[in-house]
Amino acid sequence: MTLEVGAVAIVDDACLWFPHDATTALRTCLAAVVDSPHRAGLHWGIAVANGSEVVGRAVDIARRLAAVARPGEVVVSCAALRRVDTDPDVDEIGLVEIPDSHLPLAVVHFTPTLAQLASFRQTAFASGTPVGG
């Protein structure tokens, strides 16, 4: 069991772990939801890696963000967005209440189109590590 820092993406019910790579995590989320009914949440934080499973507060927060996303949307915490190396177009800025937290979390909402996804500076999609969360 180890503590890891990285991006946790929840796409529908799938949990993906991107150690030290918020940019690839956001690209993967955007590609997963574009023109589809899927929804995703993305958060940056510390998680506990235990074999093929990643658990912890970062996973819980990413799951909460995915739960508030609308179909075809990615909700990203500002903690994750600060670590993205490009400047994607933001649709909406808001706050999300997180259970067991005293303050709401600042988030941004993205509803990508295929054209936006193509223009989002990317070299290649690397997949995150699917994990049980």
Salt bridges, closest charged atoms under 4 A:
ASP12 OD2 - HIS38 ND1 2.34
GLU73 OE2 - ARG70 NH2 2.73
GLU73 OE1 - HIS109 ND1 3.28
GLU92 OE1 - ARG70 NH2 3.06
GLU92 OE2 - HIS109 NE2 3.98
